[in-house]
Amino acid sequence: VYMETYGCQMNVNDTEIAWAILQKNGYGRTKDLDEADVILLVTCSVREKAEQAIWNRLRHLKALKARRQQARLPLRIGILGCMAERLKEEILHREKLVDIVAGPDAYRDLPRLLAVAESGQQAANVLLSLDETYADILPVQTSAGGTTAFVSIMRGCDNMCSYCIVPFTRGRERSRPIASILQEVRMLSDQGVKEVTLLGQNVNSFRDMSEVQFQSAAAPVLSRGFSTVYKAKPGGLRFAHLLDQVSRIDPEMRIRFTSPHPKDFPDEASVLQLIQERHNICKQLHLPAQSGSTRVLEAMRRGYTREAYLELVHHVRECIPGVSLSSDFIAGFCGEREEDHQQTVSLLREVRYNIGFLFAYSMRQKTRAYHRLQDDVPADIKKRRLEELITVFREEAARANEAMVGQSQLVLVEGPSKRSVLELCGRNDGNIKVIFPDAEIEDAAGSKALVRAQPGDYVLVKVTSASSQTLKGVLLCRTTLSRSAVCR
């Protein structure tokens, strides 16, 4: 089996789940396309561009499949994930190239689907589940010896933002039992993984209902000025409890999480308190804004105003001094006027994010926007607005990063820099890329002997220069996460 992954970190995790299932059923993995008997593409549907990449890839694979048929060496091609869920009929009927279609909740069925395909028939399963979390399947890490890993804690989403296809391709929100998450994180710790990112479409609405004694717990209260399209659900162990438990497993393992929803940081701020208190929970938050205009946010059904969002940002910065903030923005949503766009520009200036993910709006079928709104912002205006947002974001990110020049940053070494074999690359606590020379340094943790930093090591780097996306610096010493926390 040869696998390719497109789209978000959830798809990386899905690839690992699908591969764990296939491995258990006797399949081997290849990194060589020409060796493959089966090619599986794990796909994304969030934006039109992501789907276009898959159609283009299928055109390339068509020639390979034709050559194989001539040589009587059959090749099976499968589309997995969100695009399979959204476009099952079109994928199966377009050029008859695809043999297998499996939605995000159908990976357990892959061995059966492949067996059907072996007989020359097309096979599909895109049934969405109300309870599938793959809790009993430990994903097989695709990067052997990797220093970082993603751990899926929940699937699906209930927010029903008007632009978003996720509830229709990944189904309703359901959370994995905490016990199975802790088991996976312990396993990763034993393997030497030094950073885990807890993954979900809406991680901070996590709600584990598997333990009876917690099923009567009260429903959470939303932050001031936030609302939902659904009624808050009582019962279960919440995200703060999970974060507390995960952070206790290994004091030398960094914990991150993505993606939270701004509405689920309640005023008592237990999650924010934990981030502030625990040295191994990264002082970094993803706060997807999507727009700086209250009028557009209402059309998007985000459940908050510009003012409520900014109040949350100030609250977060009070609770976690020095926090690194990232966000998502959509340029040119339905009905967006020039003044709405300028409000987004001013939000970028006011908040000054360290990391940003900015895209032009593309209408998706099945969404509320598709049925109720008009995609009325011309493509050239979307493009111009997106370019303006990116320019402003970069200017402000550069200013935020320049504030770190002269400071020492704790960096988890990931490996060689892409641009030079003489340099190493890693990320600081705020998830910003840091480049530094591959040189001999002192080991602060013990003998003071000279060592070379390896992937998985923590090093102190003094920042000498900064851009909007990268910090550069000089190595000071090798250290540990716990030791650097004491030094602070």
Residue, then its C-alpha position, 0 to 999 in steps of 0.5 A: v500500500y502507498m499512501e498520500t495525505y492531503g489537508c489538515q493534521m486530522n488527515v495525518n492522524d487518519t492516515e495513521i489510523a487507516w494504516a494501523i488497520l491495514q497493517k493488522n490485516g497483513y498489508g505492507r507499506t511502500k514509499d515507492l509508487d511503482e511498487a504499490d498494489v494499492i494507492l490510497l489518497v487521504t483527502c480534504s474538502v475544506r476548500e476547492k483548491a484542496e479538492q482540485a489537487i486530488w483531481n489533478r493527482l488522479r489524472h496523473l495516476k490514470a496513466l500509471k493504472a493503464r500501464r499496469q493493466q497492459a502488464r497485467l499487474p492490477l493497481r487499485i486506487g482509493i479515495l479516503g476521508c472528507m472528499a470521499e464523504r462529500l463526492k462519493e458518486e462523482i468520484l466513482h463515476r468520473e473516468k471509472l478510475v477509483d476502485i475504493v471510496a471510504g469516508p472518515d468513519a469507514y476505515r475499519d471497513l478498508p480490508r473488506l472494501l479492498a477485497v471487493a475491489e480485488s474482484g474487479q468491482q468498485a466498493a464504497n462506504v461513506l456512512l457517518s457514525l455517531d460514536e466512532t472514535y477509533a479509540d481502540i486503534l493505536p495509530v502507527q506513527t508514519s515518521a519513525g523516530g519522529t520527535t512530534a506526534f498528533v493524538s486525535i481526541m475527538r471527531g466531528c463538529d457541532n458548531m455548524c458555521s455557515y461556511c464549513i463543510v466539516p459537520f457534513t464530511r466528519g459528522r457529529e461531535r464525539s469524544r474519545p474516552i480519556a483512558s485510551i488517549l492517556q494510553e496512546v500518549r504514554m506509548l508515545s512517551d515510551q517511544g521518545v516522542k517529545e511533543v504531542t498535539l491533541l487534535g480535534q475540530n473543537v478540542n475544548s468542547f471535549r466531553d468524555m461520557s464513558e465513565v458513569q459517575f461523571q454523566s450527571a456533571a453540569a453543562p459548561v457555561l460559555s464565555r460572556g458574549f458567546s452563543t451556540v446554535y446547539k444547547a450546551k450538553p451536560g455530563g462527562l469529563r471535560f477538556a481541562h481534566l484531559l489536559d491536566q491528565v495528559s500533562r502529568i504523563d511526562p514532564e519532558m513532553r510538550i503538550r499542544f492542542t488544536s483547534p479550539h473554538p473561542k466560545d469554549f474558554p469559559d470565564e473561570a478559565s480552568v484551561l487557561q490556568l493550566i496552560q499558565e501553571r504547567h511548564n510542559i503545556c505550551k504557552q500558545l493558543h489558536l483562536p480562530a477569528q475568521s473575520g473582524s466584522t461583527r456583521v460578517l461573523e453573524a453571517m458566518r454563524r460564529g456565535y460571537t461579536r468582534e468585541a467579545y472576541l477581543e475581550l477574550v484575547h485580552h483575558v487570555r493575555e492577562c492569564i498567560p503572559g507572553v502567550s503566542l496567538s495564531s488564528d484563521f481568517i477567510a477573505g471575501f465571505c458572502g456579503e463582505r463589504e469593503e468596510d467589513h474587510q477593513q475591520t478584519v485588517s484592523l483586528l490583525r493590527e490590534v491583536r498582532y498574531n504570531i502565526g496566521f492561516l489566511f484563505a479566500y472563501s470558496m463556497r462548499q455544497k451542503t453548507r448553510a451558506y450554499h443554501r442561504l447566502q450568495d457567493d457575491v464577492p468577485a474572485d479578483i476582489k477576494k484575491r486582493r483582500l486576501e493579499e492585503l490580509i497576508t501583508v498586514f499579518r506578516e508586518e504584525a507577525a514580524r513586529a511580534n517576533e522582533a520583540m524576541v530578539g535578544q531573548s533566550q528561547l527554549v527550542l525542541v530540535e526537529g532536524p536539519s534546516k531545509r536551506s542549509v545542512l550547517e543549520l538545525c531547525g526546531r520550534n519554540d514554545g510559541n510554535i515559531k520556527v527557530i534556525f540555529p547553527d549545528a555546532e558543538i555546545e555545552d550540556a547544561a544538564g550534567s557534565k558540561a561536556l561538549v555535545r551536538a544537538q540531536p532531534g528530540d533535544y531541548v536547546l537554549v537559543k539566543v535570538t539574533s534576528a527575526s522575520s514574520q515566520t522565523l527566528k534565527g539565533v545562536l546556540l547556548c546549551r543543551t538542556t531539559l524542559s524541566r530544568s529550563a522551567v526552574c531557571r525561568 
